[in-house]
Amino acid sequence: MKFIILTSSFIIPLMIFFIVVHGMLNKTKIYDAFADGAKDGIKTVAGIAPTLIGLMVAVEILRASGFLDFLGGKLSIVMGWIGFPSQLVPLTLVKMFSSSAATGLLLDVFKQYGTDSYTGLIASIMMSCTETIFYTMSVYFMAARVSKTRWTLAGALFSTLAGTAASVILAGMMR
Amino acid sequence: MLNYLWGLMIVIGIIYGALTGNMQAVGDGALASAKEAVSLCITMAGVMALWTGMMEIASRSGLIAQCTRMISPVMRWLFPNVPADHEAMGHMTANVIANVLGLGWAATPAGLKAMESLKKLEDERQRGNNESRRGIASNEMCTFLVLNISSLQLIPVNMIAYRSQYGSVAPTAIVGPAIAATAVSTLAAVLFCKVMERMFDMDRAKKSGLKN
């Protein structure tokens, strides 16, 4: 475990080092290239800022109203029938909208049930194999100025469902 | 789609908030999150500029071309209709590599650039086409996004850190299962996209057949 955490602290500096040295060896005008690229990056962020503000406000309205908790409560009754721990339904739901809110809920699960309990294990695996659907979709599609997203949402939900089911089964095998 | 979804989130939130007496929290939350979004953008602008600057160096020094060649069999299979030398391929490759390594800070900028260049590619294809397909996602955009949402990260470093912080006896015990679960979700994503692409192509072939 120490090794993994050590490697992850090395990876960013090493990558920057590698890119810069590779550029120097190939006699690229690295500082000019950096400035040009950075300018482009700032433009992209400025382009998605309005979408991001809109999205985060909408997610917060939904969350603060208590609706997500309500939906989670209702869904957990249904989910209980198929053997999915009902206490993880809010986490699964919130993870689709906001990564930071999901992290908060995940830590609550850890505090309440323990990291190595069945519930804690499912939560750990599930959070590692899914991404925030609505955040990713709106930010990425905004960058391409796309409004008709066709089958993206269906595919995202399908893949999240598959990952979640796999998490429950795998956690069951770890017990 | 996103328009309806966004509207629905706000309408449901406000109506539900009114019914449950959470209006104060909803109002405060709306203002606070708008502020938070701007500070997130400012943070992101710095990270984004650093990364796109680095990527520009890597692109001019030929490093990206080398990496693209390395995983090009996979990328070509996933995106058969993107020309190998198109800039979209480079950005998508960078995004996939960053995702697999768990470099979220690098994956998003590369992903956004990839979407911009996929848009350019789609515009080139639609040029001279009378039927307006503006604002409609291309097959590649859908597949690329679903792939991103399916999570590609190999080692869940954040999760290991959270687990050890909350007193787990074996924080890394979930690494193997997490890799397996990620493989399942990614496989499901790829299968889904391949089927949908096939169906869309058949549909289009049928339509153009009718026209003739």
Interface residues (C-beta under 8 A of the other chain):
Chain A: M1 I4 I5 S8 I11 I12 M15 I16 I19 V20 H22 G23 L25 N26 T28 K29 I30 A33 F34 A35 D36 G37 A38 K39 D40 G41 I42 T44 V45 A46 I48 A49 L52 I53 G54 L55 M56 V57 A58 V59 E60 I61 L62 R63 A64 S65 G66 F67 F70 T103 L106 L107 F110 K111 G114 T115 D116 G120 L121 S124 I125 M126 M127 S128 C129 T130 E131 T132 I133 F134 T136 M137 S138 V139 Y140 F141 A143 A144 R145 V146 S147 K148 T149 R150 W151 T152 L153 A154 G155 A156 F158 S159 T160 L161 A162 G163 A165 A166 S167 L170 A171 M173 M174
Chain B: M1 L2 N3 L5 W6 M9 I10 I12 G13 I14 Y16 G17 T20 N22 A25 V26 D28 G29 A30 A32 S33 A34 E36 A37 V38 L40 C41 M44 A45 M48 A49 L50 W51 T52 G53 M54 M55 E56 I57 A58 S59 R60 S61 G62 L63 L101 G102 L103 W105 A106 T108 P109 G111 L112 K113 M115 E116 L118 K119 G135 I136 A137 M141 C142 T143 L145 V146 N148 I149 S150 S151 Q153 I155 P156 V157 M159 I160 A161 Y162 R163 S164 Y166 G167 S168 V169 A170 P171 T172 A173 I174 V175 P177 A178 A180 A181 T182 V184 S185 T186 L187 A188 A189 F192 C193 M196
